[in-house]
């Protein structure tokens, strides 16, 4: 008989009591989740994560004291390989989410999310995937166009390690395509796409697809539409 998989250990960080309590109680209804702690600011979130070693942190961006971006940077840079961070944001996509993704977050979650989408999001992040929907990719592109018009030299140089097909896959990831969509575009199997994605992440020393999107735009491989000639 196969032993049941261990529950996904979760910390919820938000400075609003109702929000963090609500998310914690909702997540607690799932048999494969275990909410091991709640935090009212980034500093407390970092402390709890170092004490409790959760798998996933739901992290608000704007919190007093240490905000969610700095907390994410500290956790993502942990030598012990800290938890995966899922950013909590408002409907209009917090202006600081771009910085949080660069700090090492694995995706975003809207605060008015449905229960099922919340559960799916946590499972996706816990499984090592990134959560970056096409709509949010478009908003990130807008941020790149506004904040990062000049390609980063180090990021550009790193792309030399990729094969032409891997470069093509990275470009499609940056457009927000899923593995099945990339497979259809390139007329290959989904398993082949997974292999290419894995190699791209390994060669560029990236944690997940979210960081791949950031790398693609910062290197100039993909140019925001507002910066394309004509």
C-alpha positions, -999 to +999 in steps of 0.1 A: +000+000+000+014+034-010+020+058+018+000+091+014+021+121+003+030+146+031+008+176+033+020+209+017+032+231+046+020+267+042+027+301+059+003+330+052+017+365+054-006+395+053-009+426+075-047+424+074-060+400+101-092+392+082-073+384+050-046+361+065-072+344+088-095+339+059-068+324+036-055+302+065-090+288+073-098+282+036-065+264+030-071+243+061-101+227+046-079+207+022-066+174+035-033+178+016-025+212+031-012+221+065-011+258+075+018+259+099+019+296+106+005+331+099+025+364+099+015+400+100+046+414+083+077+403+063+100+401+092+077+377+110+072+357+078+110+352+074+113+342+111+085+317+108+098+302+076+132+297+091+117+280+122+090+260+104+104+252+069+071+255+050+069+245+013+049+276+002+044+311+015+014+332+005+031+367+007+014+401+006+035+428-009+027+459+011+032+452+048+046+474+076+083+471+086+097+446+062+076+444+031+069+413+010+096+420-016+125+421+009+111+391+027+109+372-006+145+382-014+157+368+019+138+336+016+146+330-021+183+336-013+184+312+016+213+288+014+190+260+026+167+265-004+138+284+012+101+280+005+085+289-028+068+323-026+033+330-040+026+367-041-007+380-029-019+411-049-049+432-056-070+430-088-050+458-105-017+439-100+004+457-074+030+479-090+057+461-070+049+426-082+076+429-109+102+435-082+089+406-061+092+383-091+128+394-097+134+388-060+126+352-064+088+348-061+073+319-081+041+336-091+011+357-081-023+352-067-052+377-067-068+384-034-103+380-047-094+345-060-119+317-059-113+288-034-106+263-062-081+286-079-064+292-046-060+255-040-047+248-075-023+277-072-007+264-040-004+229-055+012+242-087+038+262-067+044+234-042+051+210-072+079+233-084+061+250-112+056+287-117+022+305-117+022+332-143-010+336-163-009+352-197-028+383-184-001+389-158+026+382-184+011+411-204+012+434-173+048+424-167+056+433-203+042+467-197+065+471-167+095+460-187+086+486-213+083+513-187+112+504-164+137+483-184+141+496-220+179+487-221+189+450-223+210+438-194+245+428-207+249+399-183+215+384-192+223+388-229+256+370-226+240+341-207+218+333-237+248+322-256+246+289-237+213+281-253+207+261-285+185+278-312+156+256-302+160+264-265+161+301-274+129+296-293+113+279-263+124+307-240+109+332-263+075+314-262+076+311-224+081+348-223+050+352-244+030+334-217+025+301-235+020+269-216+039+237-224+010+222-244+007+255-264+044+255-270+042+219-282+015+228-306+033+258-319+065+238-325+048+206-336+066+185-310+055+165-280+048+181-246+075+158-231+100+173-255+090+208-245+094+199-208+129+187-216+138+220-234+123+241-205+143+221-180+175+227-200+168+264-203+163+268-166+194+248-158+217+266-182+205+301-171+205+291-134+168+300-130+143+286-105+113+285-127+093+298-156+086+331-139+123+339-137+126+328-173+101+355-184+121+381-165+154+369-181+139+369-216+129+405-214+160+418-194+183+402-220+164+418-249+155+384-264+119+395-264+111+432-268+079+448-254+056+458-282+057+494-273+095+494-279+094+476-313+102+497-343+072+507-365 
